[in-house]
Every structure is written in structure tokens, then in C-alpha cells.
Amino acid sequence: MAYQLKCVNTEGSDPDDCTEITTIGIPAQGGGTNTYTPERIHDRIKNGEVFYVKHNGSRTDVDAVTESDGTKYVRTAANDTKDDNLLKQDSC
């Protein structure tokens, strides 16, 4: 099953990097939104779950990334835009 990420919260008001994401929202069964840390979504992706975002009608899958210092975060897979579609989601 694939899960659509609906919203993100970031440290800054105008983030330019996915490492600034603090929480990510997924629609909850029965309404509302469940929020998770980027690290939790990262681990779920590494365990085989699939997450994606929609922007301007296009679906883009989300990738799990681990920096050399061990920091875990997520970002969208490369597509035809220079900006990360995950950062274009509404705030939670």
C-alpha cells in the first residue's frame, strides 16, 4: 500500500532543504491527520512501505536518505523540477 503525504511542518518559514522538516502528516482513517517525524517515515520506507506526494497533479515518490553523520530524513525522488515537491505541501 502507498501512503500520500499531505502536509509538512518545518523549522523555518521558507525552507529550502528537506532536513528542515520537523513533522509529516498522513491522512488518518476516519478523518484528521496523523503526524510523524521524518525519521519515522524514513524507517518505514526502509522497511518497504511506499510514500508519495502529489503536486500539480503529478505523483512523486518519497525517498529515505541518511547523511554521513547518521541524520535520517526524507525527500522526493528526482523529477522534472529543481525544487523538492515535499516542501511544497501545505503545513499540518
PyMOL Python script that loads the backbone (N, CA, C, O; Angstrom):
from pymol import cmd

cmd.read_pdbstr("""\
ATOM      1  N   MET A   1       0.844  -1.187   0.000  1.00  0.00           N
ATOM      2  CA  MET A   1       0.000   0.000   0.000  1.00  0.00           C
ATOM      3  C   MET A   1       0.882   1.242   0.000  1.00  0.00           C
ATOM      4  O   MET A   1       1.917   1.279   0.666  1.00  0.00           O
ATOM      5  N   ALA A   2       0.472   2.238  -0.739  1.00  0.00           N
ATOM      6  CA  ALA A   2       1.208   3.507  -0.790  1.00  0.00           C
ATOM      7  C   ALA A   2       0.434   4.564  -0.015  1.00  0.00           C
ATOM      8  O   ALA A   2      -0.795   4.614  -0.071  1.00  0.00           O
ATOM      9  N   TYR A   3       1.155   5.399   0.701  1.00  0.00           N
ATOM     10  CA  TYR A   3       0.561   6.439   1.526  1.00  0.00           C
ATOM     11  C   TYR A   3       0.915   7.812   0.966  1.00  0.00           C
ATOM     12  O   TYR A   3       2.075   8.100   0.675  1.00  0.00           O
ATOM     13  N   GLN A   4      -0.107   8.651   0.822  1.00  0.00           N
ATOM     14  CA  GLN A   4       0.129  10.011   0.354  1.00  0.00           C
ATOM     15  C   GLN A   4       0.446  10.919   1.545  1.00  0.00           C
ATOM     16  O   GLN A   4      -0.309  10.975   2.516  1.00  0.00           O
ATOM     17  N   LEU A   5       1.558  11.620   1.455  1.00  0.00           N
ATOM     18  CA  LEU A   5       1.909  12.616   2.464  1.00  0.00           C
ATOM     19  C   LEU A   5       1.151  13.888   2.129  1.00  0.00           C
ATOM     20  O   LEU A   5       1.252  14.391   1.010  1.00  0.00           O
ATOM     21  N   LYS A   6       0.390  14.416   3.085  1.00  0.00           N
ATOM     22  CA  LYS A   6      -0.490  15.549   2.820  1.00  0.00           C
ATOM     23  C   LYS A   6       0.044  16.885   3.304  1.00  0.00           C
ATOM     24  O   LYS A   6      -0.336  17.928   2.773  1.00  0.00           O
ATOM     25  N   CYS A   7       0.930  16.872   4.319  1.00  0.00           N
ATOM     26  CA  CYS A   7       1.393  18.137   4.868  1.00  0.00           C
ATOM     27  C   CYS A   7       2.728  17.947   5.574  1.00  0.00           C
ATOM     28  O   CYS A   7       3.096  16.835   5.953  1.00  0.00           O
ATOM     29  N   VAL A   8       3.444  19.050   5.741  1.00  0.00           N
ATOM     30  CA  VAL A   8       4.711  19.046   6.475  1.00  0.00           C
ATOM     31  C   VAL A   8       4.805  20.302   7.321  1.00  0.00           C
ATOM     32  O   VAL A   8       4.240  21.340   6.977  1.00  0.00           O
ATOM     33  N   ASN A   9       5.515  20.199   8.415  1.00  0.00           N
ATOM     34  CA  ASN A   9       5.898  21.369   9.205  1.00  0.00           C
ATOM     35  C   ASN A   9       7.412  21.469   9.167  1.00  0.00           C
ATOM     36  O   ASN A   9       8.111  20.455   9.164  1.00  0.00           O
ATOM     37  N   THR A  10       7.914  22.695   9.137  1.00  0.00           N
ATOM     38  CA  THR A  10       9.354  22.908   9.031  1.00  0.00           C
ATOM     39  C   THR A  10       9.851  23.841  10.130  1.00  0.00           C
ATOM     40  O   THR A  10       9.069  24.529  10.785  1.00  0.00           O
ATOM     41  N   GLU A  11      11.168  23.847  10.317  1.00  0.00           N
ATOM     42  CA  GLU A  11      11.786  24.724  11.299  1.00  0.00           C
ATOM     43  C   GLU A  11      11.673  26.190  10.897  1.00  0.00           C
ATOM     44  O   GLU A  11      11.417  27.043  11.746  1.00  0.00           O
ATOM     45  N   GLY A  12      11.857  26.489   9.630  1.00  0.00           N
ATOM     46  CA  GLY A  12      11.822  27.862   9.150  1.00  0.00           C
ATOM     47  C   GLY A  12      10.561  28.160   8.370  1.00  0.00           C
ATOM     48  O   GLY A  12       9.823  27.250   7.992  1.00  0.00           O
ATOM     49  N   SER A  13      10.315  29.432   8.130  1.00  0.00           N
ATOM     50  CA  SER A  13       9.112  29.818   7.391  1.00  0.00           C
ATOM     51  C   SER A  13       9.287  29.681   5.881  1.00  0.00           C
ATOM     52  O   SER A  13       8.300  29.636   5.147  1.00  0.00           O
ATOM     53  N   ASP A  14      10.533  29.614   5.411  1.00  0.00           N
ATOM     54  CA  ASP A  14      10.799  29.475   3.978  1.00  0.00           C
ATOM     55  C   ASP A  14      11.914  28.453   3.774  1.00  0.00           C
ATOM     56  O   ASP A  14      13.027  28.810   3.387  1.00  0.00           O
ATOM     57  N   PRO A  15      11.613  27.182   4.037  1.00  0.00           N
ATOM     58  CA  PRO A  15      12.659  26.156   3.972  1.00  0.00           C
ATOM     59  C   PRO A  15      13.131  25.908   2.545  1.00  0.00           C
ATOM     60  O   PRO A  15      12.349  26.008   1.600  1.00  0.00           O
ATOM     61  N   ASP A  16      14.407  25.586   2.395  1.00  0.00           N
ATOM     62  CA  ASP A  16      14.941  25.247   1.083  1.00  0.00           C
ATOM     63  C   ASP A  16      15.607  23.876   1.097  1.00  0.00           C
ATOM     64  O   ASP A  16      16.264  23.488   0.130  1.00  0.00           O
ATOM     65  N   ASP A  17      15.435  23.142   2.199  1.00  0.00           N
ATOM     66  CA  ASP A  17      16.087  21.848   2.340  1.00  0.00           C
ATOM     67  C   ASP A  17      15.183  20.933   3.170  1.00  0.00           C
ATOM     68  O   ASP A  17      14.628  21.359   4.183  1.00  0.00           O
ATOM     69  N   CYS A  18      15.039  19.702   2.750  1.00  0.00           N
ATOM     70  CA  CYS A  18      14.151  18.769   3.453  1.00  0.00           C
ATOM     71  C   CYS A  18      14.640  18.405   4.848  1.00  0.00           C
ATOM     72  O   CYS A  18      13.872  17.857   5.638  1.00  0.00           O
ATOM     73  N   THR A  19      15.892  18.693   5.170  1.00  0.00           N
ATOM     74  CA  THR A  19      16.367  18.430   6.529  1.00  0.00           C
ATOM     75  C   THR A  19      15.719  19.376   7.526  1.00  0.00           C
ATOM     76  O   THR A  19      15.842  19.166   8.733  1.00  0.00           O
ATOM     77  N   GLU A  20      15.032  20.413   7.057  1.00  0.00           N
ATOM     78  CA  GLU A  20      14.337  21.361   7.934  1.00  0.00           C
ATOM     79  C   GLU A  20      12.921  20.902   8.293  1.00  0.00           C
ATOM     80  O   GLU A  20      12.235  21.577   9.061  1.00  0.00           O
ATOM     81  N   ILE A  21      12.479  19.778   7.758  1.00  0.00           N
ATOM     82  CA  ILE A  21      11.147  19.249   8.070  1.00  0.00           C
ATOM     83  C   ILE A  21      11.151  18.661   9.471  1.00  0.00           C
ATOM     84  O   ILE A  21      12.032  17.876   9.822  1.00  0.00           O
ATOM     85  N   THR A  22      10.152  19.049  10.278  1.00  0.00           N
ATOM     86  CA  THR A  22      10.045  18.544  11.645  1.00  0.00           C
ATOM     87  C   THR A  22       8.945  17.505  11.809  1.00  0.00           C
ATOM     88  O   THR A  22       9.093  16.578  12.606  1.00  0.00           O
ATOM     89  N   THR A  23       7.841  17.639  11.070  1.00  0.00           N
ATOM     90  CA  THR A  23       6.763  16.657  11.111  1.00  0.00           C
ATOM     91  C   THR A  23       6.156  16.506   9.723  1.00  0.00           C
ATOM     92  O   THR A  23       6.188  17.419   8.897  1.00  0.00           O
ATOM     93  N   ILE A  24       5.602  15.320   9.499  1.00  0.00           N
ATOM     94  CA  ILE A  24       4.975  14.983   8.220  1.00  0.00           C
ATOM     95  C   ILE A  24       3.602  14.399   8.524  1.00  0.00           C
ATOM     96  O   ILE A  24       3.465  13.552   9.407  1.00  0.00           O
ATOM     97  N   GLY A  25       2.585  14.851   7.790  1.00  0.00           N
ATOM     98  CA  GLY A  25       1.225  14.394   8.033  1.00  0.00           C
ATOM     99  C   GLY A  25       0.699  13.451   6.970  1.00  0.00           C
ATOM    100  O   GLY A  25       0.930  13.629   5.774  1.00  0.00           O
ATOM    101  N   ILE A  26      -0.016  12.438   7.445  1.00  0.00           N
ATOM    102  CA  ILE A  26      -0.671  11.445   6.595  1.00  0.00           C
ATOM    103  C   ILE A  26      -2.140  11.398   7.009  1.00  0.00           C
ATOM    104  O   ILE A  26      -2.431  11.388   8.205  1.00  0.00           O
ATOM    105  N   PRO A  27      -3.076  11.369   6.056  1.00  0.00           N
ATOM    106  CA  PRO A  27      -4.483  11.282   6.433  1.00  0.00           C
ATOM    107  C   PRO A  27      -4.751  10.076   7.342  1.00  0.00           C
ATOM    108  O   PRO A  27      -4.271   8.972   7.086  1.00  0.00           O
ATOM    109  N   ALA A  28      -5.513  10.306   8.388  1.00  0.00           N
ATOM    110  CA  ALA A  28      -5.873   9.237   9.327  1.00  0.00           C
ATOM    111  C   ALA A  28      -7.162   8.566   8.885  1.00  0.00           C
ATOM    112  O   ALA A  28      -8.022   9.200   8.275  1.00  0.00           O
ATOM    113  N   GLN A  29      -7.292   7.292   9.192  1.00  0.00           N
ATOM    114  CA  GLN A  29      -8.553   6.612   8.916  1.00  0.00           C
ATOM    115  C   GLN A  29      -9.624   7.277   9.771  1.00  0.00           C
ATOM    116  O   GLN A  29      -9.409   7.514  10.960  1.00  0.00           O
ATOM    117  N   GLY A  30     -10.751   7.573   9.190  1.00  0.00           N
ATOM    118  CA  GLY A  30     -11.832   8.216   9.927  1.00  0.00           C
ATOM    119  C   GLY A  30     -11.726   9.722   9.983  1.00  0.00           C
ATOM    120  O   GLY A  30     -12.532  10.375  10.646  1.00  0.00           O
ATOM    121  N   GLY A  31     -10.744  10.286   9.299  1.00  0.00           N
ATOM    122  CA  GLY A  31     -10.590  11.737   9.262  1.00  0.00           C
ATOM    123  C   GLY A  31      -9.423  12.225  10.088  1.00  0.00           C
ATOM    124  O   GLY A  31      -8.870  11.490  10.906  1.00  0.00           O
ATOM    125  N   GLY A  32      -9.060  13.464   9.868  1.00  0.00           N
ATOM    126  CA  GLY A  32      -7.938  14.047  10.586  1.00  0.00           C
ATOM    127  C   GLY A  32      -6.604  13.676   9.951  1.00  0.00           C
ATOM    128  O   GLY A  32      -6.546  13.148   8.840  1.00  0.00           O
ATOM    129  N   THR A  33      -5.541  13.966  10.682  1.00  0.00           N
ATOM    130  CA  THR A  33      -4.190  13.742  10.181  1.00  0.00           C
ATOM    131  C   THR A  33      -3.328  13.144  11.277  1.00  0.00           C
ATOM    132  O   THR A  33      -3.331  13.625  12.410  1.00  0.00           O
ATOM    133  N   ASN A  34      -2.593  12.098  10.942  1.00  0.00           N
ATOM    134  CA  ASN A  34      -1.576  11.563  11.841  1.00  0.00           C
ATOM    135  C   ASN A  34      -0.249  12.194  11.458  1.00  0.00           C
ATOM    136  O   ASN A  34       0.081  12.257  10.273  1.00  0.00           O
ATOM    137  N   THR A  35       0.517  12.661  12.431  1.00  0.00           N
ATOM    138  CA  THR A  35       1.816  13.254  12.128  1.00  0.00           C
ATOM    139  C   THR A  35       2.935  12.368  12.674  1.00  0.00           C
ATOM    140  O   THR A  35       2.807  11.721  13.713  1.00  0.00           O
ATOM    141  N   TYR A  36       4.029  12.371  11.926  1.00  0.00           N
ATOM    142  CA  TYR A  36       5.193  11.555  12.241  1.00  0.00           C
ATOM    143  C   TYR A  36       6.452  12.382  12.040  1.00  0.00           C
ATOM    144  O   TYR A  36       6.447  13.381  11.322  1.00  0.00           O
ATOM    145  N   THR A  37       7.526  11.954  12.681  1.00  0.00           N
ATOM    146  CA  THR A  37       8.821  12.596  12.444  1.00  0.00           C
ATOM    147  C   THR A  37       9.367  12.122  11.102  1.00  0.00           C
ATOM    148  O   THR A  37       8.995  11.050  10.624  1.00  0.00           O
ATOM    149  N   PRO A  38      10.241  12.909  10.494  1.00  0.00           N
ATOM    150  CA  PRO A  38      10.881  12.444   9.262  1.00  0.00           C
ATOM    151  C   PRO A  38      11.645  11.131   9.477  1.00  0.00           C
ATOM    152  O   PRO A  38      11.703  10.285   8.584  1.00  0.00           O
ATOM    153  N   GLU A  39      12.226  10.973  10.661  1.00  0.00           N
ATOM    154  CA  GLU A  39      12.971   9.751  10.957  1.00  0.00           C
ATOM    155  C   GLU A  39      12.054   8.523  10.913  1.00  0.00           C
ATOM    156  O   GLU A  39      12.441   7.465  10.418  1.00  0.00           O
ATOM    157  N   ARG A  40      10.838   8.681  11.437  1.00  0.00           N
ATOM    158  CA  ARG A  40       9.879   7.560  11.446  1.00  0.00           C
ATOM    159  C   ARG A  40       9.454   7.201  10.027  1.00  0.00           C
ATOM    160  O   ARG A  40       9.377   6.021   9.685  1.00  0.00           O
ATOM    161  N   ILE A  41       9.175   8.211   9.195  1.00  0.00           N
ATOM    162  CA  ILE A  41       8.820   7.938   7.794  1.00  0.00           C
ATOM    163  C   ILE A  41      10.010   7.290   7.085  1.00  0.00           C
ATOM    164  O   ILE A  41       9.830   6.348   6.314  1.00  0.00           O
ATOM    165  N   HIS A  42      11.215   7.784   7.338  1.00  0.00           N
ATOM    166  CA  HIS A  42      12.444   7.206   6.777  1.00  0.00           C
ATOM    167  C   HIS A  42      12.504   5.707   7.076  1.00  0.00           C
ATOM    168  O   HIS A  42      12.715   4.894   6.177  1.00  0.00           O
ATOM    169  N   ASP A  43      12.317   5.353   8.352  1.00  0.00           N
ATOM    170  CA  ASP A  43      12.402   3.952   8.752  1.00  0.00           C
ATOM    171  C   ASP A  43      11.307   3.111   8.109  1.00  0.00           C
ATOM    172  O   ASP A  43      11.545   1.962   7.736  1.00  0.00           O
ATOM    173  N   ARG A  44      10.121   3.670   7.977  1.00  0.00           N
ATOM    174  CA  ARG A  44       9.025   2.935   7.336  1.00  0.00           C
ATOM    175  C   ARG A  44       9.340   2.679   5.865  1.00  0.00           C
ATOM    176  O   ARG A  44       9.031   1.605   5.349  1.00  0.00           O
ATOM    177  N   ILE A  45       9.954   3.652   5.180  1.00  0.00           N
ATOM    178  CA  ILE A  45      10.360   3.463   3.781  1.00  0.00           C
ATOM    179  C   ILE A  45      11.423   2.359   3.703  1.00  0.00           C
ATOM    180  O   ILE A  45      11.352   1.483   2.841  1.00  0.00           O
ATOM    181  N   LYS A  46      12.387   2.408   4.589  1.00  0.00           N
ATOM    182  CA  LYS A  46      13.451   1.398   4.597  1.00  0.00           C
ATOM    183  C   LYS A  46      12.892   0.002   4.888  1.00  0.00           C
ATOM    184  O   LYS A  46      13.491  -1.003   4.504  1.00  0.00           O
ATOM    185  N   ASN A  47      11.746  -0.057   5.564  1.00  0.00           N
ATOM    186  CA  ASN A  47      11.100  -1.335   5.851  1.00  0.00           C
ATOM    187  C   ASN A  47      10.122  -1.753   4.764  1.00  0.00           C
ATOM    188  O   ASN A  47       9.373  -2.714   4.944  1.00  0.00           O
ATOM    189  N   GLY A  48      10.119  -1.038   3.627  1.00  0.00           N
ATOM    190  CA  GLY A  48       9.346  -1.463   2.472  1.00  0.00           C
ATOM    191  C   GLY A  48       8.062  -0.718   2.186  1.00  0.00           C
ATOM    192  O   GLY A  48       7.419  -0.981   1.170  1.00  0.00           O
ATOM    193  N   GLU A  49       7.663   0.212   3.055  1.00  0.00           N
ATOM    194  CA  GLU A  49       6.447   0.980   2.781  1.00  0.00           C
ATOM    195  C   GLU A  49       6.745   2.055   1.731  1.00  0.00           C
ATOM    196  O   GLU A  49       7.886   2.490   1.579  1.00  0.00           O
ATOM    197  N   VAL A  50       5.712   2.468   1.018  1.00  0.00           N
ATOM    198  CA  VAL A  50       5.852   3.460  -0.051  1.00  0.00           C
ATOM    199  C   VAL A  50       5.061   4.704   0.322  1.00  0.00           C
ATOM    200  O   VAL A  50       3.903   4.622   0.731  1.00  0.00           O
ATOM    201  N   PHE A  51       5.706   5.859   0.174  1.00  0.00           N
ATOM    202  CA  PHE A  51       5.075   7.143   0.424  1.00  0.00           C
ATOM    203  C   PHE A  51       5.269   8.019  -0.809  1.00  0.00           C
ATOM    204  O   PHE A  51       6.250   7.876  -1.540  1.00  0.00           O
ATOM    205  N   TYR A  52       4.318   8.928  -1.028  1.00  0.00           N
ATOM    206  CA  TYR A  52       4.396   9.821  -2.180  1.00  0.00           C
ATOM    207  C   TYR A  52       3.716  11.138  -1.855  1.00  0.00           C
ATOM    208  O   TYR A  52       2.979  11.257  -0.877  1.00  0.00           O
ATOM    209  N   VAL A  53       3.985  12.132  -2.707  1.00  0.00           N
ATOM    210  CA  VAL A  53       3.278  13.405  -2.639  1.00  0.00           C
ATOM    211  C   VAL A  53       2.682  13.668  -4.010  1.00  0.00           C
ATOM    212  O   VAL A  53       3.130  13.127  -5.021  1.00  0.00           O
ATOM    213  N   LYS A  54       1.660  14.512  -4.019  1.00  0.00           N
ATOM    214  CA  LYS A  54       1.094  14.990  -5.278  1.00  0.00           C
ATOM    215  C   LYS A  54       1.295  16.497  -5.330  1.00  0.00           C
ATOM    216  O   LYS A  54       1.054  17.207  -4.353  1.00  0.00           O
ATOM    217  N   HIS A  55       1.740  16.971  -6.487  1.00  0.00           N
ATOM    218  CA  HIS A  55       1.908  18.403  -6.700  1.00  0.00           C
ATOM    219  C   HIS A  55       1.605  18.690  -8.162  1.00  0.00           C
ATOM    220  O   HIS A  55       2.182  18.078  -9.062  1.00  0.00           O
ATOM    221  N   ASN A  56       0.692  19.628  -8.387  1.00  0.00           N
ATOM    222  CA  ASN A  56       0.264  19.977  -9.746  1.00  0.00           C
ATOM    223  C   ASN A  56      -0.209  18.741 -10.517  1.00  0.00           C
ATOM    224  O   ASN A  56       0.029  18.619 -11.719  1.00  0.00           O
ATOM    225  N   GLY A  57      -0.878  17.831  -9.812  1.00  0.00           N
ATOM    226  CA  GLY A  57      -1.456  16.669 -10.456  1.00  0.00           C
ATOM    227  C   GLY A  57      -0.514  15.505 -10.695  1.00  0.00           C
ATOM    228  O   GLY A  57      -0.938  14.460 -11.188  1.00  0.00           O
ATOM    229  N   SER A  58       0.755  15.664 -10.357  1.00  0.00           N
ATOM    230  CA  SER A  58       1.725  14.592 -10.577  1.00  0.00           C
ATOM    231  C   SER A  58       2.104  13.922  -9.264  1.00  0.00           C
ATOM    232  O   SER A  58       2.225  14.577  -8.229  1.00  0.00           O
ATOM    233  N   ARG A  59       2.287  12.626  -9.322  1.00  0.00           N
ATOM    234  CA  ARG A  59       2.724  11.857  -8.155  1.00  0.00           C
ATOM    235  C   ARG A  59       4.245  11.726  -8.188  1.00  0.00           C
ATOM    236  O   ARG A  59       4.834  11.423  -9.226  1.00  0.00           O
ATOM    237  N   THR A  60       4.865  11.957  -7.042  1.00  0.00           N
ATOM    238  CA  THR A  60       6.310  11.780  -6.901  1.00  0.00           C
ATOM    239  C   THR A  60       6.566  10.950  -5.645  1.00  0.00           C
ATOM    240  O   THR A  60       6.093  11.294  -4.562  1.00  0.00           O
ATOM    241  N   ASP A  61       7.304   9.873  -5.789  1.00  0.00           N
ATOM    242  CA  ASP A  61       7.618   9.027  -4.640  1.00  0.00           C
ATOM    243  C   ASP A  61       8.611   9.720  -3.715  1.00  0.00           C
ATOM    244  O   ASP A  61       9.370  10.596  -4.131  1.00  0.00           O
ATOM    245  N   VAL A  62       8.587   9.306  -2.451  1.00  0.00           N
ATOM    246  CA  VAL A  62       9.457   9.863  -1.428  1.00  0.00           C
ATOM    247  C   VAL A  62      10.574   8.866  -1.146  1.00  0.00           C
ATOM    248  O   VAL A  62      10.329   7.667  -1.008  1.00  0.00           O
ATOM    249  N   ASP A  63      11.802   9.370  -1.061  1.00  0.00           N
ATOM    250  CA  ASP A  63      12.978   8.555  -0.785  1.00  0.00           C
ATOM    251  C   ASP A  63      13.467   8.772   0.639  1.00  0.00           C
ATOM    252  O   ASP A  63      13.332   9.863   1.194  1.00  0.00           O
ATOM    253  N   ALA A  64      14.038   7.722   1.225  1.00  0.00           N
ATOM    254  CA  ALA A  64      14.690   7.810   2.527  1.00  0.00           C
ATOM    255  C   ALA A  64      16.176   8.078   2.308  1.00  0.00           C
ATOM    256  O   ALA A  64      16.822   7.419   1.493  1.00  0.00           O
ATOM    257  N   VAL A  65      16.714   9.057   3.050  1.00  0.00           N
ATOM    258  CA  VAL A  65      18.114   9.442   2.901  1.00  0.00           C
ATOM    259  C   VAL A  65      18.772   9.428   4.277  1.00  0.00           C
ATOM    260  O   VAL A  65      18.172   9.846   5.267  1.00  0.00           O
ATOM    261  N   THR A  66      20.015   8.942   4.328  1.00  0.00           N
ATOM    262  CA  THR A  66      20.808   9.002   5.552  1.00  0.00           C
ATOM    263  C   THR A  66      22.104   9.740   5.233  1.00  0.00           C
ATOM    264  O   THR A  66      22.871   9.330   4.362  1.00  0.00           O
ATOM    265  N   GLU A  67      22.333  10.841   5.956  1.00  0.00           N
ATOM    266  CA  GLU A  67      23.548  11.625   5.745  1.00  0.00           C
ATOM    267  C   GLU A  67      24.750  10.901   6.361  1.00  0.00           C
ATOM    268  O   GLU A  67      24.581   9.955   7.130  1.00  0.00           O
ATOM    269  N   SER A  68      25.948  11.344   6.025  1.00  0.00           N
ATOM    270  CA  SER A  68      27.166  10.704   6.525  1.00  0.00           C
ATOM    271  C   SER A  68      27.276  10.757   8.049  1.00  0.00           C
ATOM    272  O   SER A  68      27.947   9.920   8.652  1.00  0.00           O
ATOM    273  N   ASP A  69      26.613  11.745   8.675  1.00  0.00           N
ATOM    274  CA  ASP A  69      26.650  11.842  10.142  1.00  0.00           C
ATOM    275  C   ASP A  69      25.540  11.025  10.801  1.00  0.00           C
ATOM    276  O   ASP A  69      25.392  11.058  12.022  1.00  0.00           O
ATOM    277  N   GLY A  70      24.757  10.289  10.002  1.00  0.00           N
ATOM    278  CA  GLY A  70      23.694   9.445  10.532  1.00  0.00           C
ATOM    279  C   GLY A  70      22.321  10.092  10.566  1.00  0.00           C
ATOM    280  O   GLY A  70      21.346   9.432  10.923  1.00  0.00           O
ATOM    281  N   THR A  71      22.215  11.373  10.202  1.00  0.00           N
ATOM    282  CA  THR A  71      20.931  12.064  10.180  1.00  0.00           C
ATOM    283  C   THR A  71      20.018  11.422   9.134  1.00  0.00           C
ATOM    284  O   THR A  71      20.406  11.247   7.979  1.00  0.00           O
ATOM    285  N   LYS A  72      18.804  11.077   9.554  1.00  0.00           N
ATOM    286  CA  LYS A  72      17.811  10.482   8.657  1.00  0.00           C
ATOM    287  C   LYS A  72      16.782  11.537   8.275  1.00  0.00           C
ATOM    288  O   LYS A  72      16.302  12.286   9.126  1.00  0.00           O
ATOM    289  N   TYR A  73      16.448  11.591   6.993  1.00  0.00           N
ATOM    290  CA  TYR A  73      15.379  12.469   6.535  1.00  0.00           C
ATOM    291  C   TYR A  73      14.783  11.894   5.265  1.00  0.00           C
ATOM    292  O   TYR A  73      15.255  10.876   4.759  1.00  0.00           O
ATOM    293  N   VAL A  74      13.751  12.538   4.748  1.00  0.00           N
ATOM    294  CA  VAL A  74      13.116  12.096   3.512  1.00  0.00           C
ATOM    295  C   VAL A  74      13.039  13.257   2.530  1.00  0.00           C
ATOM    296  O   VAL A  74      13.018  14.424   2.921  1.00  0.00           O
ATOM    297  N   ARG A  75      12.999  12.916   1.265  1.00  0.00           N
ATOM    298  CA  ARG A  75      12.848  13.901   0.187  1.00  0.00           C
ATOM    299  C   ARG A  75      12.189  13.201  -0.986  1.00  0.00           C
ATOM    300  O   ARG A  75      12.151  11.972  -1.042  1.00  0.00           O
ATOM    301  N   THR A  76      11.677  13.974  -1.916  1.00  0.00           N
ATOM    302  CA  THR A  76      11.053  13.342  -3.077  1.00  0.00           C
ATOM    303  C   THR A  76      12.123  12.897  -4.061  1.00  0.00           C
ATOM    304  O   THR A  76      13.217  13.458  -4.130  1.00  0.00           O
ATOM    305  N   ALA A  77      11.768  11.873  -4.814  1.00  0.00           N
ATOM    306  CA  ALA A  77      12.648  11.369  -5.856  1.00  0.00           C
ATOM    307  C   ALA A  77      12.820  12.452  -6.923  1.00  0.00           C
ATOM    308  O   ALA A  77      11.953  13.307  -7.104  1.00  0.00           O
ATOM    309  N   ALA A  78      13.927  12.401  -7.608  1.00  0.00           N
ATOM    310  CA  ALA A  78      14.188  13.383  -8.672  1.00  0.00           C
ATOM    311  C   ALA A  78      13.105  13.293  -9.737  1.00  0.00           C
ATOM    312  O   ALA A  78      12.691  12.208 -10.147  1.00  0.00           O
ATOM    313  N   ASN A  79      12.656  14.476 -10.174  1.00  0.00           N
ATOM    314  CA  ASN A  79      11.691  14.526 -11.275  1.00  0.00           C
ATOM    315  C   ASN A  79      12.012  15.743 -12.126  1.00  0.00           C
ATOM    316  O   ASN A  79      13.163  16.177 -12.162  1.00  0.00           O
ATOM    317  N   ASP A  80      11.038  16.294 -12.803  1.00  0.00           N
ATOM    318  CA  ASP A  80      11.317  17.367 -13.756  1.00  0.00           C
ATOM    319  C   ASP A  80      11.346  18.767 -13.142  1.00  0.00           C
ATOM    320  O   ASP A  80      11.266  19.752 -13.876  1.00  0.00           O
ATOM    321  N   THR A  81      11.458  18.882 -11.825  1.00  0.00           N
ATOM    322  CA  THR A  81      11.538  20.182 -11.180  1.00  0.00           C
ATOM    323  C   THR A  81      12.786  20.249 -10.313  1.00  0.00           C
ATOM    324  O   THR A  81      13.237  19.228  -9.794  1.00  0.00           O
ATOM    325  N   LYS A  82      13.345  21.439 -10.153  1.00  0.00           N
ATOM    326  CA  LYS A  82      14.554  21.580  -9.331  1.00  0.00           C
ATOM    327  C   LYS A  82      14.208  21.657  -7.846  1.00  0.00           C
ATOM    328  O   LYS A  82      15.067  21.417  -6.997  1.00  0.00           O
ATOM    329  N   ASP A  83      12.952  21.990  -7.526  1.00  0.00           N
ATOM    330  CA  ASP A  83      12.528  22.098  -6.137  1.00  0.00           C
ATOM    331  C   ASP A  83      11.985  20.763  -5.650  1.00  0.00           C
ATOM    332  O   ASP A  83      11.483  19.962  -6.439  1.00  0.00           O
ATOM    333  N   ASP A  84      12.088  20.529  -4.353  1.00  0.00           N
ATOM    334  CA  ASP A  84      11.564  19.296  -3.781  1.00  0.00           C
ATOM    335  C   ASP A  84      10.068  19.445  -3.546  1.00  0.00           C
ATOM    336  O   ASP A  84       9.638  20.343  -2.823  1.00  0.00           O
ATOM    337  N   ASN A  85       9.276  18.573  -4.152  1.00  0.00           N
ATOM    338  CA  ASN A  85       7.820  18.654  -4.028  1.00  0.00           C
ATOM    339  C   ASN A  85       7.339  18.427  -2.604  1.00  0.00           C
ATOM    340  O   ASN A  85       6.234  18.848  -2.259  1.00  0.00           O
ATOM    341  N   LEU A  86       8.127  17.782  -1.778  1.00  0.00           N
ATOM    342  CA  LEU A  86       7.730  17.591  -0.385  1.00  0.00           C
ATOM    343  C   LEU A  86       7.620  18.931   0.330  1.00  0.00           C
ATOM    344  O   LEU A  86       6.735  19.117   1.165  1.00  0.00           O
ATOM    345  N   LEU A  87       8.507  19.864   0.012  1.00  0.00           N
ATOM    346  CA  LEU A  87       8.474  21.182   0.639  1.00  0.00           C
ATOM    347  C   LEU A  87       7.321  22.051   0.125  1.00  0.00           C
ATOM    348  O   LEU A  87       7.043  23.105   0.696  1.00  0.00           O
ATOM    349  N   LYS A  88       6.657  21.625  -0.934  1.00  0.00           N
ATOM    350  CA  LYS A  88       5.538  22.384  -1.489  1.00  0.00           C
ATOM    351  C   LYS A  88       4.190  21.970  -0.893  1.00  0.00           C
ATOM    352  O   LYS A  88       3.152  22.509  -1.276  1.00  0.00           O
ATOM    353  N   GLN A  89       4.201  21.017   0.040  1.00  0.00           N
ATOM    354  CA  GLN A  89       2.964  20.574   0.667  1.00  0.00           C
ATOM    355  C   GLN A  89       2.508  21.612   1.684  1.00  0.00           C
ATOM    356  O   GLN A  89       3.312  22.388   2.202  1.00  0.00           O
ATOM    357  N   ASP A  90       1.213  21.614   1.962  1.00  0.00           N
ATOM    358  CA  ASP A  90       0.662  22.533   2.960  1.00  0.00           C
ATOM    359  C   ASP A  90       1.259  22.223   4.329  1.00  0.00           C
ATOM    360  O   ASP A  90       1.797  21.140   4.560  1.00  0.00           O
ATOM    361  N   SER A  91       1.149  23.208   5.238  1.00  0.00           N
ATOM    362  CA  SER A  91       1.541  22.988   6.629  1.00  0.00           C
ATOM    363  C   SER A  91       0.477  22.144   7.325  1.00  0.00           C
ATOM    364  O   SER A  91      -0.705  22.222   6.991  1.00  0.00           O
ATOM    365  N   CYS A  92       0.900  21.350   8.283  1.00  0.00           N
ATOM    366  CA  CYS A  92      -0.033  20.498   9.039  1.00  0.00           C
ATOM    367  C   CYS A  92      -0.776  21.334  10.078  1.00  0.00           C
ATOM    368  O   CYS A  92      -1.606  20.805  10.816  1.00  0.00           O
TER     369      CYS A  92
END
""", "prot")
cmd.dss("prot")
cmd.show_as("cartoon", "prot")
cmd.util.cbc("prot")
cmd.orient("prot")
